[in-house]
Amino acid sequence: MRTPVERLRALCLALPDVEERVSHGEPSWFAGSGRRARMFVMVSDHHHDDRLAFWCAAPGGTQQRLVGEDTERYFRPPYVGHRGWLGVRLDGPAPDWGRIGDLVADAHALAGPGR
């Protein structure tokens, strides 16, 4: 059985033109190549708080809507939350992998080539 981070990795790497790198000590995924690559998802493994989670770029209004619906699963992450990024818990209630896949795809679209 794969860990939540392994499942997240598989979702990210299944998207086109994605590279995994360590950023701020955590696995992170970048869309694009070279210096123009932009991060769209990063793991937060108890790095800033007591959660295993990931942070992702999110379309306008998504962070507010999801945090408003379910504070056990979603949160406003430090440092990037003011830019609309969304925090998603991987260690709380059973992760909704269908929704996580959609969030990862949306984040990739925001950061990727042709944005």
Phi and psi in radians as a Rosetta constraint file:
Dihedral C 1 N 2 CA 2 C 2 CIRCULARHARMONIC -1.410 0.35
Dihedral N 2 CA 2 C 2 N 3 CIRCULARHARMONIC 2.578 0.35
Dihedral C 2 N 3 CA 3 C 3 CIRCULARHARMONIC -1.291 0.35
Dihedral N 3 CA 3 C 3 N 4 CIRCULARHARMONIC 2.856 0.35
Dihedral C 3 N 4 CA 4 C 4 CIRCULARHARMONIC -1.003 0.35
Dihedral N 4 CA 4 C 4 N 5 CIRCULARHARMONIC -0.663 0.35
Dihedral C 4 N 5 CA 5 C 5 CIRCULARHARMONIC -1.184 0.35
Dihedral N 5 CA 5 C 5 N 6 CIRCULARHARMONIC -0.653 0.35
Dihedral C 5 N 6 CA 6 C 6 CIRCULARHARMONIC -1.130 0.35
Dihedral N 6 CA 6 C 6 N 7 CIRCULARHARMONIC -0.684 0.35
Dihedral C 6 N 7 CA 7 C 7 CIRCULARHARMONIC -1.142 0.35
Dihedral N 7 CA 7 C 7 N 8 CIRCULARHARMONIC -0.742 0.35
Dihedral C 7 N 8 CA 8 C 8 CIRCULARHARMONIC -1.090 0.35
Dihedral N 8 CA 8 C 8 N 9 CIRCULARHARMONIC -0.773 0.35
Dihedral C 8 N 9 CA 9 C 9 CIRCULARHARMONIC -0.985 0.35
Dihedral N 9 CA 9 C 9 N 10 CIRCULARHARMONIC -0.805 0.35
Dihedral C 9 N 10 CA 10 C 10 CIRCULARHARMONIC -1.072 0.35
Dihedral N 10 CA 10 C 10 N 11 CIRCULARHARMONIC -0.718 0.35
Dihedral C 10 N 11 CA 11 C 11 CIRCULARHARMONIC -1.094 0.35
Dihedral N 11 CA 11 C 11 N 12 CIRCULARHARMONIC -0.787 0.35
Dihedral C 11 N 12 CA 12 C 12 CIRCULARHARMONIC -1.153 0.35
Dihedral N 12 CA 12 C 12 N 13 CIRCULARHARMONIC -0.815 0.35
Dihedral C 12 N 13 CA 13 C 13 CIRCULARHARMONIC -1.276 0.35
Dihedral N 13 CA 13 C 13 N 14 CIRCULARHARMONIC -0.237 0.35
Dihedral C 13 N 14 CA 14 C 14 CIRCULARHARMONIC -1.328 0.35
Dihedral N 14 CA 14 C 14 N 15 CIRCULARHARMONIC -0.247 0.35
Dihedral C 14 N 15 CA 15 C 15 CIRCULARHARMONIC -1.475 0.35
Dihedral N 15 CA 15 C 15 N 16 CIRCULARHARMONIC 2.696 0.35
Dihedral C 15 N 16 CA 16 C 16 CIRCULARHARMONIC -1.238 0.35
Dihedral N 16 CA 16 C 16 N 17 CIRCULARHARMONIC 2.556 0.35
Dihedral C 16 N 17 CA 17 C 17 CIRCULARHARMONIC 0.990 0.35
Dihedral N 17 CA 17 C 17 N 18 CIRCULARHARMONIC 0.856 0.35
Dihedral C 17 N 18 CA 18 C 18 CIRCULARHARMONIC -2.033 0.35
Dihedral N 18 CA 18 C 18 N 19 CIRCULARHARMONIC 2.438 0.35
Dihedral C 18 N 19 CA 19 C 19 CIRCULARHARMONIC -2.251 0.35
Dihedral N 19 CA 19 C 19 N 20 CIRCULARHARMONIC 2.399 0.35
Dihedral C 19 N 20 CA 20 C 20 CIRCULARHARMONIC -1.655 0.35
Dihedral N 20 CA 20 C 20 N 21 CIRCULARHARMONIC 2.361 0.35
Dihedral C 20 N 21 CA 21 C 21 CIRCULARHARMONIC -2.468 0.35
Dihedral N 21 CA 21 C 21 N 22 CIRCULARHARMONIC 2.784 0.35
Dihedral C 21 N 22 CA 22 C 22 CIRCULARHARMONIC -1.553 0.35
Dihedral N 22 CA 22 C 22 N 23 CIRCULARHARMONIC 2.223 0.35
Dihedral C 22 N 23 CA 23 C 23 CIRCULARHARMONIC -2.348 0.35
Dihedral N 23 CA 23 C 23 N 24 CIRCULARHARMONIC 2.264 0.35
Dihedral C 23 N 24 CA 24 C 24 CIRCULARHARMONIC 0.987 0.35
Dihedral N 24 CA 24 C 24 N 25 CIRCULARHARMONIC 0.564 0.35
Dihedral C 24 N 25 CA 25 C 25 CIRCULARHARMONIC 1.376 0.35
Dihedral N 25 CA 25 C 25 N 26 CIRCULARHARMONIC 0.150 0.35
Dihedral C 25 N 26 CA 26 C 26 CIRCULARHARMONIC -2.234 0.35
Dihedral N 26 CA 26 C 26 N 27 CIRCULARHARMONIC 2.624 0.35
Dihedral C 26 N 27 CA 27 C 27 CIRCULARHARMONIC -1.066 0.35
Dihedral N 27 CA 27 C 27 N 28 CIRCULARHARMONIC 2.359 0.35
Dihedral C 27 N 28 CA 28 C 28 CIRCULARHARMONIC -2.487 0.35
Dihedral N 28 CA 28 C 28 N 29 CIRCULARHARMONIC 2.695 0.35
Dihedral C 28 N 29 CA 29 C 29 CIRCULARHARMONIC -2.163 0.35
Dihedral N 29 CA 29 C 29 N 30 CIRCULARHARMONIC 2.376 0.35
Dihedral C 29 N 30 CA 30 C 30 CIRCULARHARMONIC -2.103 0.35
Dihedral N 30 CA 30 C 30 N 31 CIRCULARHARMONIC 2.429 0.35
Dihedral C 30 N 31 CA 31 C 31 CIRCULARHARMONIC -1.766 0.35
Dihedral N 31 CA 31 C 31 N 32 CIRCULARHARMONIC 2.424 0.35
Dihedral C 31 N 32 CA 32 C 32 CIRCULARHARMONIC 1.702 0.35
Dihedral N 32 CA 32 C 32 N 33 CIRCULARHARMONIC -3.006 0.35
Dihedral C 32 N 33 CA 33 C 33 CIRCULARHARMONIC -2.363 0.35
Dihedral N 33 CA 33 C 33 N 34 CIRCULARHARMONIC 2.751 0.35
Dihedral C 33 N 34 CA 34 C 34 CIRCULARHARMONIC 1.084 0.35
Dihedral N 34 CA 34 C 34 N 35 CIRCULARHARMONIC -2.562 0.35
Dihedral C 34 N 35 CA 35 C 35 CIRCULARHARMONIC -1.218 0.35
Dihedral N 35 CA 35 C 35 N 36 CIRCULARHARMONIC -0.302 0.35
Dihedral C 35 N 36 CA 36 C 36 CIRCULARHARMONIC -1.504 0.35
Dihedral N 36 CA 36 C 36 N 37 CIRCULARHARMONIC -0.120 0.35
Dihedral C 36 N 37 CA 37 C 37 CIRCULARHARMONIC -1.095 0.35
Dihedral N 37 CA 37 C 37 N 38 CIRCULARHARMONIC 2.472 0.35
Dihedral C 37 N 38 CA 38 C 38 CIRCULARHARMONIC -2.157 0.35
Dihedral N 38 CA 38 C 38 N 39 CIRCULARHARMONIC 2.361 0.35
Dihedral C 38 N 39 CA 39 C 39 CIRCULARHARMONIC -1.168 0.35
Dihedral N 39 CA 39 C 39 N 40 CIRCULARHARMONIC 2.416 0.35
Dihedral C 39 N 40 CA 40 C 40 CIRCULARHARMONIC -2.202 0.35
Dihedral N 40 CA 40 C 40 N 41 CIRCULARHARMONIC -0.341 0.35
Dihedral C 40 N 41 CA 41 C 41 CIRCULARHARMONIC -2.533 0.35
Dihedral N 41 CA 41 C 41 N 42 CIRCULARHARMONIC 2.442 0.35
Dihedral C 41 N 42 CA 42 C 42 CIRCULARHARMONIC -2.465 0.35
Dihedral N 42 CA 42 C 42 N 43 CIRCULARHARMONIC 2.512 0.35
Dihedral C 42 N 43 CA 43 C 43 CIRCULARHARMONIC -1.396 0.35
Dihedral N 43 CA 43 C 43 N 44 CIRCULARHARMONIC 2.570 0.35
Dihedral C 43 N 44 CA 44 C 44 CIRCULARHARMONIC -2.243 0.35
Dihedral N 44 CA 44 C 44 N 45 CIRCULARHARMONIC 1.610 0.35
Dihedral C 44 N 45 CA 45 C 45 CIRCULARHARMONIC -1.649 0.35
Dihedral N 45 CA 45 C 45 N 46 CIRCULARHARMONIC 1.429 0.35
Dihedral C 45 N 46 CA 46 C 46 CIRCULARHARMONIC 0.970 0.35
Dihedral N 46 CA 46 C 46 N 47 CIRCULARHARMONIC 0.478 0.35
Dihedral C 46 N 47 CA 47 C 47 CIRCULARHARMONIC -1.367 0.35
Dihedral N 47 CA 47 C 47 N 48 CIRCULARHARMONIC -0.703 0.35
Dihedral C 47 N 48 CA 48 C 48 CIRCULARHARMONIC -2.017 0.35
Dihedral N 48 CA 48 C 48 N 49 CIRCULARHARMONIC -0.132 0.35
Dihedral C 48 N 49 CA 49 C 49 CIRCULARHARMONIC -2.855 0.35
Dihedral N 49 CA 49 C 49 N 50 CIRCULARHARMONIC -2.809 0.35
Dihedral C 49 N 50 CA 50 C 50 CIRCULARHARMONIC -1.663 0.35
Dihedral N 50 CA 50 C 50 N 51 CIRCULARHARMONIC 0.306 0.35
Dihedral C 50 N 51 CA 51 C 51 CIRCULARHARMONIC -1.859 0.35
Dihedral N 51 CA 51 C 51 N 52 CIRCULARHARMONIC 2.586 0.35
Dihedral C 51 N 52 CA 52 C 52 CIRCULARHARMONIC -1.694 0.35
Dihedral N 52 CA 52 C 52 N 53 CIRCULARHARMONIC 2.055 0.35
Dihedral C 52 N 53 CA 53 C 53 CIRCULARHARMONIC -2.660 0.35
Dihedral N 53 CA 53 C 53 N 54 CIRCULARHARMONIC 3.133 0.35
Dihedral C 53 N 54 CA 54 C 54 CIRCULARHARMONIC -2.361 0.35
Dihedral N 54 CA 54 C 54 N 55 CIRCULARHARMONIC 2.724 0.35
Dihedral C 54 N 55 CA 55 C 55 CIRCULARHARMONIC -1.988 0.35
Dihedral N 55 CA 55 C 55 N 56 CIRCULARHARMONIC 2.453 0.35
Dihedral C 55 N 56 CA 56 C 56 CIRCULARHARMONIC -2.496 0.35
Dihedral N 56 CA 56 C 56 N 57 CIRCULARHARMONIC 2.654 0.35
Dihedral C 56 N 57 CA 57 C 57 CIRCULARHARMONIC -1.103 0.35
Dihedral N 57 CA 57 C 57 N 58 CIRCULARHARMONIC 2.544 0.35
Dihedral C 57 N 58 CA 58 C 58 CIRCULARHARMONIC -2.488 0.35
Dihedral N 58 CA 58 C 58 N 59 CIRCULARHARMONIC 2.524 0.35
Dihedral C 58 N 59 CA 59 C 59 CIRCULARHARMONIC -1.051 0.35
Dihedral N 59 CA 59 C 59 N 60 CIRCULARHARMONIC 2.690 0.35
Dihedral C 59 N 60 CA 60 C 60 CIRCULARHARMONIC -0.860 0.35
Dihedral N 60 CA 60 C 60 N 61 CIRCULARHARMONIC 2.308 0.35
Dihedral C 60 N 61 CA 61 C 61 CIRCULARHARMONIC 1.527 0.35
Dihedral N 61 CA 61 C 61 N 62 CIRCULARHARMONIC -0.285 0.35
Dihedral C 61 N 62 CA 62 C 62 CIRCULARHARMONIC -1.134 0.35
Dihedral N 62 CA 62 C 62 N 63 CIRCULARHARMONIC -0.808 0.35
Dihedral C 62 N 63 CA 63 C 63 CIRCULARHARMONIC -1.003 0.35
Dihedral N 63 CA 63 C 63 N 64 CIRCULARHARMONIC -0.880 0.35
Dihedral C 63 N 64 CA 64 C 64 CIRCULARHARMONIC -1.076 0.35
Dihedral N 64 CA 64 C 64 N 65 CIRCULARHARMONIC -0.753 0.35
Dihedral C 64 N 65 CA 65 C 65 CIRCULARHARMONIC -1.132 0.35
Dihedral N 65 CA 65 C 65 N 66 CIRCULARHARMONIC -0.858 0.35
Dihedral C 65 N 66 CA 66 C 66 CIRCULARHARMONIC -1.242 0.35
Dihedral N 66 CA 66 C 66 N 67 CIRCULARHARMONIC -0.697 0.35
Dihedral C 66 N 67 CA 67 C 67 CIRCULARHARMONIC -1.110 0.35
Dihedral N 67 CA 67 C 67 N 68 CIRCULARHARMONIC -0.678 0.35
Dihedral C 67 N 68 CA 68 C 68 CIRCULARHARMONIC -1.131 0.35
Dihedral N 68 CA 68 C 68 N 69 CIRCULARHARMONIC -0.564 0.35
Dihedral C 68 N 69 CA 69 C 69 CIRCULARHARMONIC -1.378 0.35
Dihedral N 69 CA 69 C 69 N 70 CIRCULARHARMONIC -0.642 0.35
Dihedral C 69 N 70 CA 70 C 70 CIRCULARHARMONIC -2.723 0.35
Dihedral N 70 CA 70 C 70 N 71 CIRCULARHARMONIC 1.593 0.35
Dihedral C 70 N 71 CA 71 C 71 CIRCULARHARMONIC -1.320 0.35
Dihedral N 71 CA 71 C 71 N 72 CIRCULARHARMONIC -0.162 0.35
Dihedral C 71 N 72 CA 72 C 72 CIRCULARHARMONIC -1.379 0.35
Dihedral N 72 CA 72 C 72 N 73 CIRCULARHARMONIC -0.466 0.35
Dihedral C 72 N 73 CA 73 C 73 CIRCULARHARMONIC -1.771 0.35
Dihedral N 73 CA 73 C 73 N 74 CIRCULARHARMONIC -0.613 0.35
Dihedral C 73 N 74 CA 74 C 74 CIRCULARHARMONIC -2.129 0.35
Dihedral N 74 CA 74 C 74 N 75 CIRCULARHARMONIC 2.607 0.35
Dihedral C 74 N 75 CA 75 C 75 CIRCULARHARMONIC -2.707 0.35
Dihedral N 75 CA 75 C 75 N 76 CIRCULARHARMONIC 2.870 0.35
Dihedral C 75 N 76 CA 76 C 76 CIRCULARHARMONIC -1.556 0.35
Dihedral N 76 CA 76 C 76 N 77 CIRCULARHARMONIC 1.956 0.35
Dihedral C 76 N 77 CA 77 C 77 CIRCULARHARMONIC -1.302 0.35
Dihedral N 77 CA 77 C 77 N 78 CIRCULARHARMONIC 2.669 0.35
Dihedral C 77 N 78 CA 78 C 78 CIRCULARHARMONIC -1.164 0.35
Dihedral N 78 CA 78 C 78 N 79 CIRCULARHARMONIC 2.796 0.35
Dihedral C 78 N 79 CA 79 C 79 CIRCULARHARMONIC 1.253 0.35
Dihedral N 79 CA 79 C 79 N 80 CIRCULARHARMONIC -0.777 0.35
Dihedral C 79 N 80 CA 80 C 80 CIRCULARHARMONIC -2.043 0.35
Dihedral N 80 CA 80 C 80 N 81 CIRCULARHARMONIC -0.108 0.35
Dihedral C 80 N 81 CA 81 C 81 CIRCULARHARMONIC -1.064 0.35
Dihedral N 81 CA 81 C 81 N 82 CIRCULARHARMONIC -0.612 0.35
Dihedral C 81 N 82 CA 82 C 82 CIRCULARHARMONIC -1.147 0.35
Dihedral N 82 CA 82 C 82 N 83 CIRCULARHARMONIC -0.292 0.35
Dihedral C 82 N 83 CA 83 C 83 CIRCULARHARMONIC -1.669 0.35
Dihedral N 83 CA 83 C 83 N 84 CIRCULARHARMONIC 0.148 0.35
Dihedral C 83 N 84 CA 84 C 84 CIRCULARHARMONIC 1.642 0.35
Dihedral N 84 CA 84 C 84 N 85 CIRCULARHARMONIC -0.006 0.35
Dihedral C 84 N 85 CA 85 C 85 CIRCULARHARMONIC -1.114 0.35
Dihedral N 85 CA 85 C 85 N 86 CIRCULARHARMONIC 2.667 0.35
Dihedral C 85 N 86 CA 86 C 86 CIRCULARHARMONIC -2.023 0.35
Dihedral N 86 CA 86 C 86 N 87 CIRCULARHARMONIC 2.393 0.35
Dihedral C 86 N 87 CA 87 C 87 CIRCULARHARMONIC -1.706 0.35
Dihedral N 87 CA 87 C 87 N 88 CIRCULARHARMONIC 2.362 0.35
Dihedral C 87 N 88 CA 88 C 88 CIRCULARHARMONIC -2.251 0.35
Dihedral N 88 CA 88 C 88 N 89 CIRCULARHARMONIC 2.084 0.35
Dihedral C 88 N 89 CA 89 C 89 CIRCULARHARMONIC -1.237 0.35
Dihedral N 89 CA 89 C 89 N 90 CIRCULARHARMONIC 2.424 0.35
Dihedral C 89 N 90 CA 90 C 90 CIRCULARHARMONIC -1.913 0.35
Dihedral N 90 CA 90 C 90 N 91 CIRCULARHARMONIC -0.119 0.35
Dihedral C 90 N 91 CA 91 C 91 CIRCULARHARMONIC -2.037 0.35
Dihedral N 91 CA 91 C 91 N 92 CIRCULARHARMONIC 0.091 0.35
Dihedral C 91 N 92 CA 92 C 92 CIRCULARHARMONIC -1.643 0.35
Dihedral N 92 CA 92 C 92 N 93 CIRCULARHARMONIC -2.300 0.35
Dihedral C 92 N 93 CA 93 C 93 CIRCULARHARMONIC -0.984 0.35
Dihedral N 93 CA 93 C 93 N 94 CIRCULARHARMONIC 2.687 0.35
Dihedral C 93 N 94 CA 94 C 94 CIRCULARHARMONIC -0.823 0.35
Dihedral N 94 CA 94 C 94 N 95 CIRCULARHARMONIC 2.147 0.35
Dihedral C 94 N 95 CA 95 C 95 CIRCULARHARMONIC -1.033 0.35
Dihedral N 95 CA 95 C 95 N 96 CIRCULARHARMONIC 2.459 0.35
Dihedral C 95 N 96 CA 96 C 96 CIRCULARHARMONIC -1.582 0.35
Dihedral N 96 CA 96 C 96 N 97 CIRCULARHARMONIC 1.614 0.35
Dihedral C 96 N 97 CA 97 C 97 CIRCULARHARMONIC -1.173 0.35
Dihedral N 97 CA 97 C 97 N 98 CIRCULARHARMONIC -0.457 0.35
Dihedral C 97 N 98 CA 98 C 98 CIRCULARHARMONIC -1.122 0.35
Dihedral N 98 CA 98 C 98 N 99 CIRCULARHARMONIC -0.840 0.35
Dihedral C 98 N 99 CA 99 C 99 CIRCULARHARMONIC -1.167 0.35
Dihedral N 99 CA 99 C 99 N 100 CIRCULARHARMONIC -0.686 0.35
Dihedral C 99 N 100 CA 100 C 100 CIRCULARHARMONIC -1.050 0.35
Dihedral N 100 CA 100 C 100 N 101 CIRCULARHARMONIC -0.743 0.35
Dihedral C 100 N 101 CA 101 C 101 CIRCULARHARMONIC -1.027 0.35
Dihedral N 101 CA 101 C 101 N 102 CIRCULARHARMONIC -0.723 0.35
Dihedral C 101 N 102 CA 102 C 102 CIRCULARHARMONIC -1.146 0.35
Dihedral N 102 CA 102 C 102 N 103 CIRCULARHARMONIC -0.728 0.35
Dihedral C 102 N 103 CA 103 C 103 CIRCULARHARMONIC -1.110 0.35
Dihedral N 103 CA 103 C 103 N 104 CIRCULARHARMONIC -0.731 0.35
Dihedral C 103 N 104 CA 104 C 104 CIRCULARHARMONIC -1.120 0.35
Dihedral N 104 CA 104 C 104 N 105 CIRCULARHARMONIC -0.758 0.35
Dihedral C 104 N 105 CA 105 C 105 CIRCULARHARMONIC -1.098 0.35
Dihedral N 105 CA 105 C 105 N 106 CIRCULARHARMONIC -0.733 0.35
Dihedral C 105 N 106 CA 106 C 106 CIRCULARHARMONIC -1.094 0.35
Dihedral N 106 CA 106 C 106 N 107 CIRCULARHARMONIC -0.756 0.35
Dihedral C 106 N 107 CA 107 C 107 CIRCULARHARMONIC -1.084 0.35
Dihedral N 107 CA 107 C 107 N 108 CIRCULARHARMONIC -0.742 0.35
Dihedral C 107 N 108 CA 108 C 108 CIRCULARHARMONIC -1.076 0.35
Dihedral N 108 CA 108 C 108 N 109 CIRCULARHARMONIC -0.762 0.35
Dihedral C 108 N 109 CA 109 C 109 CIRCULARHARMONIC -1.080 0.35
Dihedral N 109 CA 109 C 109 N 110 CIRCULARHARMONIC -0.631 0.35
Dihedral C 109 N 110 CA 110 C 110 CIRCULARHARMONIC -1.209 0.35
Dihedral N 110 CA 110 C 110 N 111 CIRCULARHARMONIC -0.572 0.35
Dihedral C 110 N 111 CA 111 C 111 CIRCULARHARMONIC -1.739 0.35
Dihedral N 111 CA 111 C 111 N 112 CIRCULARHARMONIC -0.391 0.35
Dihedral C 111 N 112 CA 112 C 112 CIRCULARHARMONIC -1.345 0.35
Dihedral N 112 CA 112 C 112 N 113 CIRCULARHARMONIC 3.102 0.35
Dihedral C 112 N 113 CA 113 C 113 CIRCULARHARMONIC -1.004 0.35
Dihedral N 113 CA 113 C 113 N 114 CIRCULARHARMONIC 2.483 0.35
Dihedral C 113 N 114 CA 114 C 114 CIRCULARHARMONIC 1.424 0.35
Dihedral N 114 CA 114 C 114 N 115 CIRCULARHARMONIC 0.185 0.35
